């Protein structure tokens, strides 16, 4: 079979934070892998590098030395190849965050303040008398050593932060692994003992008793109770909750299908944060009861998807609220979430903290980490706990543990607190 390789130019429009639209150009080497026939693409910032790779490919196949051709693949090329492979697997916002992070791998690194680096990354504007440090981008993978990676990590830690260096190292590891698999390259081992990363402050979470108090109040809160109870009972991300449509909820079979996310502008994207984010969550009896009460009165907006958690609009006694549109995260937090904690005298925690409470409660209840990770939509169980445990039960068992734990909290609270309706102050929802 004859072999050919071509170089094409790919221009993509990119909107900067300033609103300016710039053209991003990449030169792509297109060919089919001689042994497998699979279509391959290599990406380069400079045309001459792409042409050199094309010529090297053609010559290596002609001289039967193809196995050694990819010695000229650079770290930048491997990173670009990894990014393109990830594009269809994650949502746009996540992919853009990857794009920004790998800039610390490819370089060059601007020596300056965090703000100066941020402005340079978004706009390409160099400060006067700017100093730059080369990163690993132009280094051929064949010449890359473990010592090179260690020195790069040390430089990045010194000029930026250990946290940023560790995140960049994680992406570098993934890019090198893909290059090794797809191009039969030998890549260096990642260095060990690089020092501890940033010590993360543990998120504050409510105790089961406090969650029980909140859920008891939510049952009495006709309009907004289900809004702040839902994340404690499902462990969803705020963007997943706000994107939920009624067609995603199967009340008959007791299952919620998580398959969308809400963007910052209120639009819905039919893609979750990661592939693992697409999942099914069993509905507890308490949540089913709340959803059955909420569905008949949930407002809808003509021409819009029927959202489970829409913007309610102005709530006035004796008058129907005019809502149904997208509810922004800021509006949800300030007008639906925060007032519930203030009314009950509970310590304030973020909506994302409810997700942590969900995960922690299941783990404390003895649910194996593999199942907890599955329900939480974690791509890797190390995110959930740090080690792997095989999930051997169905999700219903986990939800039973959650419900029983919160029920004990509610029982303890109700035994010493008279039942009273929770009434929010009438207020106008903030603009989305």
C-alpha positions as CSV (number, residue, x, y, z in Angstrom):
1,X,0.0,0.0,0.0
2,X,1.4,3.4,-1.0
3,X,2.0,5.9,1.8
4,X,1.4,9.6,1.6
5,X,1.3,12.4,4.1
6,X,0.0,15.9,3.7
7,X,0.2,19.2,5.6
8,X,-3.0,21.3,6.0
9,X,-3.6,24.5,7.7
10,X,-6.3,24.7,10.4
11,X,-7.7,28.1,11.5
12,X,-10.0,28.4,14.4
13,X,-11.6,31.5,15.8
14,X,-11.0,32.1,19.5
15,X,-12.7,34.7,21.7
16,X,-10.4,36.3,24.3
17,X,-11.6,37.4,27.7
18,X,-11.5,41.0,26.3
19,X,-14.2,40.0,23.8
20,X,-11.7,40.3,20.9
21,X,-11.8,37.4,18.4
22,X,-8.5,36.1,17.2
23,X,-7.5,33.5,14.7
24,X,-5.6,30.5,16.1
25,X,-3.6,28.7,13.4
26,X,-2.2,25.1,13.6
27,X,-0.5,23.1,10.8
28,X,-1.6,19.5,10.7
29,X,0.3,16.5,9.3
30,X,-2.3,14.0,8.1
31,X,-1.4,10.4,7.3
32,X,-2.4,6.8,7.9
33,X,-0.3,4.7,10.2
34,X,1.5,2.3,7.8
35,X,1.0,-0.8,10.1
36,X,-2.6,-0.3,11.2
37,X,-4.1,2.0,8.5
38,X,-5.5,4.2,11.3
39,X,-5.9,7.9,10.5
40,X,-3.4,10.0,12.4
41,X,-2.9,13.8,12.8
42,X,0.0,15.7,14.3
43,X,-0.3,19.4,15.2
44,X,2.4,22.1,15.0
45,X,2.4,25.8,15.6
46,X,4.9,26.4,12.8
47,X,4.5,25.3,9.2
48,X,8.2,24.4,8.8
49,X,8.0,22.0,11.7
50,X,4.9,20.3,10.1
51,X,6.7,20.1,6.7
52,X,9.8,18.6,8.4
53,X,7.6,16.0,10.1
54,X,5.8,15.1,6.8
55,X,9.1,14.7,4.9
56,X,10.5,12.6,7.8
57,X,7.5,10.4,7.7
58,X,7.7,9.8,3.9
59,X,11.4,9.2,4.0
60,X,11.2,6.7,6.9
61,X,8.5,4.7,5.3
62,X,10.4,4.6,2.0
63,X,13.6,3.4,3.8
64,X,11.7,0.9,6.0
65,X,12.7,2.8,9.1
66,X,9.3,4.0,10.2
67,X,9.6,2.7,13.8
68,X,12.1,5.5,14.4
69,X,10.4,8.4,12.7
70,X,8.6,9.7,15.7
71,X,11.8,10.5,17.4
72,X,11.2,14.0,16.1
73,X,7.8,14.4,17.8
74,X,8.1,17.2,20.3
75,X,6.4,17.6,23.7
76,X,4.3,20.4,22.2
77,X,3.2,18.1,19.4
78,X,2.3,15.3,21.9
79,X,0.3,17.7,24.0
80,X,-1.6,19.1,21.0
81,X,-2.4,15.5,19.9
82,X,-3.7,14.7,23.4
83,X,-5.8,17.8,23.5
84,X,-7.5,17.0,20.2
85,X,-8.2,13.5,21.4
86,X,-9.9,14.9,24.5
87,X,-12.0,17.4,22.7
88,X,-14.9,15.2,22.0
89,X,-14.8,13.5,25.5
90,X,-15.3,16.5,27.8
91,X,-17.5,19.6,27.7
92,X,-16.2,22.7,26.1
93,X,-15.5,24.6,29.4
94,X,-13.4,21.6,30.7
95,X,-11.5,21.4,27.5
96,X,-10.7,25.1,27.6
97,X,-9.3,24.7,31.1
98,X,-7.1,21.9,29.8
99,X,-5.9,24.2,27.0
100,X,-4.9,26.8,29.6
101,X,-3.2,24.4,31.9
102,X,-1.0,22.8,29.2
103,X,0.4,26.2,28.4
104,X,2.6,25.7,31.4
105,X,4.0,22.6,29.7
106,X,4.6,24.0,26.3
107,X,5.7,27.5,27.4
108,X,7.2,29.9,27.3
109,X,6.5,31.0,30.9
110,X,6.2,34.7,31.6
111,X,8.1,35.7,34.6
112,X,5.8,38.1,36.4
113,X,2.7,38.4,38.6
114,X,-0.3,36.1,38.4
115,X,-2.3,38.9,36.8
116,X,0.3,39.5,34.2
117,X,0.4,35.8,33.3
118,X,-3.4,35.7,33.1
119,X,-3.6,38.7,30.8
120,X,-0.8,37.4,28.6
121,X,-2.5,33.9,28.3
122,X,-5.9,35.5,27.4
123,X,-4.7,38.3,25.1
124,X,-1.2,37.5,24.0
125,X,-0.1,41.0,25.1
126,X,3.4,41.0,26.5
127,X,4.3,43.4,29.3
128,X,7.2,45.8,28.7
129,X,10.6,44.3,29.4
130,X,9.0,40.9,29.8
131,X,11.2,38.0,30.6
132,X,10.3,34.4,29.5
133,X,11.5,31.0,30.5
134,X,11.5,28.1,28.0
135,X,9.3,25.2,29.1
136,X,9.3,21.7,27.5
137,X,7.4,22.5,24.3
138,X,10.3,22.3,21.8
139,X,12.0,19.3,23.4
140,X,11.8,16.2,21.2
141,X,10.3,13.4,23.3
142,X,13.2,11.1,22.3
143,X,15.6,13.5,24.1
144,X,13.3,14.1,27.1
145,X,14.6,12.7,30.4
146,X,13.2,12.3,33.9
147,X,15.7,15.0,35.0
148,X,14.3,17.4,32.4
149,X,10.8,16.9,33.8
150,X,12.0,17.3,37.4
151,X,13.8,20.6,36.6
152,X,10.7,21.9,34.7
153,X,8.5,21.0,37.7
154,X,10.9,22.8,40.0
155,X,10.9,25.9,37.8
156,X,7.2,26.0,37.6
157,X,6.8,25.5,41.4
158,X,9.2,28.3,42.0
159,X,7.7,30.9,39.6
160,X,4.0,29.9,39.8
161,X,2.9,27.4,42.5
162,X,3.3,23.7,43.5
163,X,-0.4,23.2,42.8
164,X,-0.1,24.5,39.2
165,X,3.0,22.4,38.7
166,X,1.3,19.3,39.8
167,X,-1.7,19.9,37.6
168,X,0.5,20.5,34.6
169,X,2.5,17.3,35.5
170,X,-0.7,15.3,35.5
171,X,-1.5,16.5,31.9
172,X,2.1,15.9,30.8
173,X,1.9,12.3,32.0
174,X,-1.4,11.8,30.1
175,X,0.0,13.3,26.9
176,X,3.2,11.2,27.0
177,X,1.2,8.1,27.7
178,X,-0.9,8.6,24.7
179,X,2.1,9.4,22.5
180,X,3.8,6.2,23.7
181,X,0.7,4.1,22.9
182,X,-0.2,5.6,19.5
183,X,3.4,6.2,18.2
184,X,5.3,3.4,19.8
185,X,7.5,5.9,21.6
186,X,9.6,5.2,24.7
187,X,8.9,8.0,27.2
188,X,10.8,8.7,30.4
189,X,9.4,7.7,33.8
190,X,7.8,10.6,35.7
191,X,9.9,11.9,38.6
192,X,9.0,10.9,42.1
193,X,9.5,12.8,45.4
194,X,8.6,16.2,43.9
195,X,7.4,17.6,47.2
196,X,3.9,17.9,48.6
197,X,1.4,20.0,46.7
198,X,-0.8,22.6,48.1
199,X,-2.6,21.4,51.2
200,X,-6.3,21.8,50.4
201,X,-8.5,23.2,53.1
202,X,-11.3,20.7,53.8
203,X,-14.7,21.9,52.7
204,X,-17.0,22.5,55.6
205,X,-20.0,20.2,55.5
206,X,-23.1,19.9,57.6
207,X,-23.5,17.0,60.1
208,X,-26.2,14.4,59.4
209,X,-28.3,16.1,62.2
210,X,-28.0,19.5,60.5
211,X,-28.9,18.0,57.1
212,X,-31.8,16.3,58.7
213,X,-33.0,19.7,60.0
214,X,-32.6,21.2,56.6
215,X,-34.5,18.4,54.9
216,X,-37.4,18.6,57.4
217,X,-37.6,22.3,56.7
218,X,-37.5,21.7,52.9
219,X,-40.5,19.4,53.2
220,X,-42.5,22.3,54.6
221,X,-41.1,24.9,52.1
222,X,-43.6,24.7,49.2
223,X,-41.7,26.7,46.6
224,X,-38.0,26.4,47.3
225,X,-37.6,23.4,49.5
226,X,-36.8,20.9,46.7
227,X,-34.1,23.3,45.4
228,X,-31.9,23.1,48.4
229,X,-32.8,19.5,49.4
230,X,-32.0,18.0,46.0
231,X,-28.1,18.2,46.1
232,X,-28.0,16.6,49.6
233,X,-30.1,13.7,48.3
234,X,-28.4,13.1,45.0
235,X,-24.8,14.5,45.3
236,X,-25.1,16.3,41.9
237,X,-23.0,19.2,40.9
238,X,-24.8,22.6,40.8
239,X,-24.4,22.8,37.0
240,X,-26.0,19.3,36.7
241,X,-28.9,20.2,39.0
242,X,-29.7,23.5,37.2
243,X,-29.7,21.7,33.8
244,X,-32.1,19.0,34.8
245,X,-35.2,18.6,32.7
246,X,-38.3,16.7,33.7
247,X,-37.7,14.2,30.9
248,X,-34.5,13.2,32.8
249,X,-36.5,12.0,35.8
250,X,-38.2,8.6,35.7
251,X,-40.4,8.8,38.8
252,X,-42.1,5.5,37.9
253,X,-38.8,3.6,38.1
254,X,-37.2,5.9,40.6
255,X,-34.2,7.0,38.5
256,X,-32.6,10.3,37.7
257,X,-30.5,10.5,34.5
258,X,-27.6,13.0,34.6
259,X,-26.6,13.8,31.1
260,X,-26.5,17.6,30.8
261,X,-24.8,20.7,32.3
262,X,-25.9,24.3,32.5
263,X,-23.3,26.8,31.2
264,X,-22.6,30.2,32.8
265,X,-25.0,32.0,30.4
266,X,-27.9,29.7,31.4
267,X,-27.8,27.6,28.2
268,X,-27.9,23.8,28.5
269,X,-25.2,21.6,26.9
270,X,-26.0,17.9,26.4
271,X,-22.6,16.8,27.8
272,X,-21.4,16.3,31.3
273,X,-18.1,17.4,32.8
274,X,-16.5,14.1,32.0
275,X,-17.6,10.8,30.5
276,X,-18.1,9.4,34.0
277,X,-20.5,12.3,34.7
278,X,-23.2,10.7,32.6
279,X,-24.9,8.5,35.1
280,X,-28.0,7.3,36.8
281,X,-29.0,8.1,40.4
282,X,-31.7,6.3,42.3
283,X,-34.5,8.4,43.8
284,X,-35.0,8.1,47.5
285,X,-38.5,7.9,48.9
286,X,-38.2,11.4,50.4
287,X,-37.0,12.9,47.2
288,X,-39.7,11.1,45.2
289,X,-42.4,12.6,47.5
290,X,-41.0,16.1,47.1
291,X,-40.7,15.8,43.3
292,X,-44.3,14.5,43.0
293,X,-45.5,17.5,44.9
294,X,-43.3,19.9,42.9
295,X,-44.0,18.7,39.4
296,X,-47.6,19.9,39.1
297,X,-46.8,23.5,40.2
298,X,-43.3,23.8,38.6
299,X,-43.4,26.8,36.3
300,X,-42.6,26.5,32.6
301,X,-41.7,29.1,30.0
302,X,-43.2,28.8,26.5
303,X,-40.7,27.6,24.0
304,X,-38.2,26.6,26.7
305,X,-37.3,23.1,27.9
306,X,-39.3,22.1,31.0
307,X,-36.7,22.6,33.7
308,X,-37.0,20.9,37.1
309,X,-35.3,23.9,38.7
310,X,-36.3,27.0,36.8
311,X,-36.2,30.6,37.9
312,X,-39.4,31.2,39.9
313,X,-39.7,35.0,39.4
314,X,-41.4,37.2,41.9
315,X,-43.3,35.3,44.7
316,X,-46.3,37.3,45.9
317,X,-49.1,36.1,48.1
318,X,-52.2,35.3,46.1
319,X,-50.5,35.8,42.7
320,X,-48.9,33.3,40.4
321,X,-45.2,33.5,40.0
322,X,-44.0,34.2,36.4
323,X,-40.9,32.1,36.0
324,X,-39.8,29.0,34.1
325,X,-36.6,30.3,32.5
326,X,-33.0,29.4,33.3
327,X,-31.9,29.9,36.9
328,X,-28.3,31.1,37.1
329,X,-25.9,29.7,39.7
330,X,-25.5,33.1,41.4
331,X,-29.3,33.5,41.6
332,X,-29.7,30.0,43.0
333,X,-27.1,30.5,45.6
334,X,-28.3,33.9,46.8
335,X,-32.0,33.6,46.5
336,X,-32.8,29.9,47.0
337,X,-29.8,28.4,48.9
338,X,-28.5,31.0,51.3
339,X,-31.9,32.1,52.8
340,X,-32.6,28.5,53.9
341,X,-29.5,28.4,56.1
342,X,-30.2,31.9,57.5
343,X,-33.8,31.0,58.4
344,X,-32.7,27.9,60.3
345,X,-29.6,29.4,61.9
346,X,-27.4,26.8,60.3
347,X,-23.7,27.5,59.4
348,X,-23.5,28.5,55.7
349,X,-22.0,26.0,53.3
350,X,-21.7,26.2,49.5
351,X,-24.0,24.2,47.2
352,X,-21.0,22.1,46.2
353,X,-20.6,21.2,49.9
354,X,-23.8,19.2,49.7
355,X,-22.1,17.0,47.2
356,X,-19.3,16.4,49.7
357,X,-21.9,15.6,52.4
358,X,-23.5,13.1,50.1
359,X,-20.2,11.3,49.4
360,X,-19.0,11.5,53.0
361,X,-22.3,10.1,54.4
362,X,-22.3,7.2,52.0
363,X,-18.7,6.3,52.8
364,X,-19.4,6.6,56.6
365,X,-22.4,4.3,56.0
366,X,-20.1,1.6,54.6
367,X,-20.9,1.9,50.9
368,X,-18.0,0.7,48.9
369,X,-16.0,3.5,47.2
370,X,-16.5,2.1,43.7
371,X,-20.2,2.6,44.0
372,X,-19.9,6.0,45.6
373,X,-17.6,7.1,42.8
374,X,-20.1,5.9,40.2
375,X,-23.0,7.8,41.9
376,X,-20.9,10.9,42.2
377,X,-19.8,10.8,38.6
378,X,-16.1,10.6,39.4
379,X,-13.9,9.4,36.5
380,X,-11.4,7.9,39.0
381,X,-12.1,6.4,42.4
382,X,-8.9,8.0,43.7
383,X,-10.9,11.3,43.6
384,X,-13.5,9.7,45.9
385,X,-11.2,8.1,48.4
386,X,-7.7,7.5,47.2
387,X,-7.9,3.7,46.6
388,X,-10.1,1.3,44.7
389,X,-12.9,-0.8,46.1
390,X,-15.0,-2.9,43.8
391,X,-18.7,-1.9,43.7
392,X,-20.8,-5.0,44.3
393,X,-24.2,-3.5,45.2
394,X,-26.8,-1.5,43.3
395,X,-27.3,2.2,43.8
396,X,-30.5,1.6,45.8
397,X,-28.5,0.3,48.7
398,X,-26.5,3.5,48.9
399,X,-29.5,5.7,48.8
400,X,-31.1,3.6,51.6
401,X,-28.0,4.3,53.8
402,X,-28.3,8.0,52.9
403,X,-32.0,8.2,53.7
404,X,-31.6,6.3,57.0
405,X,-28.8,8.6,58.2
406,X,-30.6,11.8,57.4
407,X,-33.8,10.4,58.8
408,X,-32.1,9.8,62.2
409,X,-31.0,13.4,62.1
410,X,-34.6,14.6,61.3
411,X,-36.1,12.4,64.1
412,X,-33.6,13.8,66.6
413,X,-34.4,17.4,65.6
414,X,-38.2,17.0,65.4
415,X,-38.2,15.4,68.9
416,X,-37.1,18.7,70.4
417,X,-38.3,21.3,67.8
418,X,-42.0,22.0,67.2
419,X,-43.0,21.7,63.5
420,X,-43.6,25.0,61.8
421,X,-43.7,26.1,58.2
422,X,-40.6,27.7,56.8
423,X,-41.5,30.9,55.1
424,X,-39.0,32.9,53.0
425,X,-39.2,36.6,52.8
426,X,-40.8,37.7,49.5
427,X,-38.1,38.9,47.3
428,X,-37.4,39.5,43.6
429,X,-35.0,37.0,42.1
430,X,-31.7,38.4,41.0
431,X,-31.2,38.7,37.2
432,X,-29.7,35.6,35.7
